[in-house]
Amino acid sequence: MVKSYLFFLHIILCFFLSASQLFAQKQTELSEEKRLVFDRVFFKAMKEKMQGNYSDALLTFKEAAIINPENSNVYYQIAQLQLAQKSYGEALRYASVAVKLNDDNRWYKSLLAEAYKATKQYNKSASVNILIYEKHDKNISNLYEAASNYFFAGNFKKSTKTLNRIEKISGNREDVIIKREQIYLSQNKIGKAIQEVLKLIVLFPDDIHYKGMLADLYVANGKEKEGLKIYENILIQKPGNGYASFALSDYYAQKGDKEKSYAFLKQGMASSDVPVKSKIDLLVSLMLDQKGAVSKVQLDELSDVFISANPDETAAYMLKGDLYLHGNDLESARKKYQTAVGLDGNNMNAWLQILFCNQELRDSERMKTDCELALTYFPAEPRFYNGLCYANMQLKNYEAAIKNAQSALEYISENEDKTNLLTLLGDASHYAKKYSLADSSYEEALKIKPDNSLALNNYAYFLSVRKTKLDLADSMSKKSLDLEPDNPSYLDTYGWILFQKGNYLEAKIPIEKSLKASPNNAEVLEHLGDVMYKLNDKVAAVENWKKAKSLGGGSVLIDRKIQEEKLIEQ
């Protein structure tokens, strides 16, 4: 019903749009009754617009246009709303009608110019800008907007002519000269571009930036000596200027003089006049540079210089941390990330990097402490709950891990995050010997995401450890291996299920495959020892148990197995 009404309204309005364009000069007075109806509808539309109900406002303004198709303000209001909603073609259509109905309104023309610009009709937009200047508003900004539009249109001749017109009216202007320089560069008229920059230097003799622009133009166009001299003069005028230092570093790098290039690079990094982001971008590009423009030692030194110049910038410490991480110095990396969060606790990336370092260092105590602190800044972030649960499980604080997971599940809604937390809850509950909670947690996780390979594997493995529901464990383990056929942990799980079912010869195959992928896994070596014992190969059994023991792993029964040279089951 609504759709057909809107379509009908659109058809009628299109007719009146055409009529208003044809008879723009032939406006008729409304009857008193019709005028009252129009006023009521129009002011209702204005109220909707003021309250931010743009769709309702648009619909109501269109009703008003049907009542009085000669009211220019209605079309202006519709055009404004269409422009705000990025319906640029419609905005242009209605703005054009508003101007035709009332050619004397400066604001209608401004909106028309905006609509032309939004539809990338830059020449037409520029023409309206000039018309506004000549008929309504002698503000230079209208001419400048016209020059910019001509530039976007690639109409450089008219853009330059308009800029010259501005200059005749108001004299030399910085923005006009810069725009003209851009035009000459776009046309590859380097000589003329240089002349414009020279004008800027005369107008602003103390502005280092324009001298740098001139030097850049000289160097880029084969006049290296002239450019080099300007850079050197900048450094005499402003010792340690970062812009000139980096430019000279580039120059000497191109000439193959690494020593001078690095000296200026270091000087630029120590400067205070170059934006922090520019320095970071440069350091990142040097980090990723495969050709090795600077050595690792130099890169390390540059990052220290950067920190000294920007001691309150978290980005400086993040970058240094990344450098340490890249060199596998996890302890030093963690310290820098800790400094970053000390400056800005809301730096999510820094916290995540700290967690990564903790995990790689297997520092569960720090993982626990850092996750607890991170959650004070990000109380709904699942990754910090995951880290906290994991840390508590590693520390055998199983009850705490259960509470962490349960509290997180109360307000985390994303399915992926919920399945991960439910799997962690299942793991913690198993170790806490709350088997009913463990099973229900895994089942809930698999209800949400049936192909969650981790939940499938962990549930299957813990069922096999408990020697219960082994057929269910078998099917879930097979499914996890369908999803990740080469996962060594999943292979071991499947082998252990087969072991518990008494299929010892079959169990040996996936367990050996697991060890081939991960040869130093103590738990899997102990499993292989158990399998070999059941296959009556006591020598191989004891050998694998001893390997497991030497790696610092294995179950609580590993010592007795080795000592008594026999399988001891819980």
Secondary structure, 3 states (H helix, E strand, C coil): CHHHHHHHHHHHHHHHHHHHHHCCCCCCCCCHHHHHHHHHHHHHHHHHHHCCCHHHHHHHHHHHHHHCCCCHHHHHHHHHHHHHCCCHHHHHHHHHHHHHHCCCCHHHHHHHHHHHHHCCCHHHHHHHHHHHHHHCCCCHHHHHHHHHHHHHCCCHHHHHHHHHHHHHHHCCCHHHHHHHHHHHHHCCCHHHHHHHHHHHHHHCCCCHHHHHHHHHHHHHCCCHHHHHHHHHHHHHHCCCCHHHHHHHHHHHHHCCCHHHHHHHHHHHHCCCCCCHHHHHHHHHHHHHCCCCCCCHHHHHHHHHHHHHHCCCCHHHHHHHHHHHHHCCCHHHHHHHHHHHHHHCCCCHHHHHHHHHHHHHHCCHHHHHHHHHHHHHHCCCCHHHHHHHHHHHHHCCCHHHHHHHHHHHHCCCCCHHHHHHHHHHHHHHHHHCCCHHHHHHHHHHHHHHCCCCHHHHHHHHHHHHHCCCCHHHHHHHHHHHHHHCCCCHHHHHHHHHHHHHCCCHHHHHHHHHHHHHHCCCCHHHHHHHHHHHHHCCCHHHHHHHHHHHHHCCCCCCCHHHHHHHCCCCCC
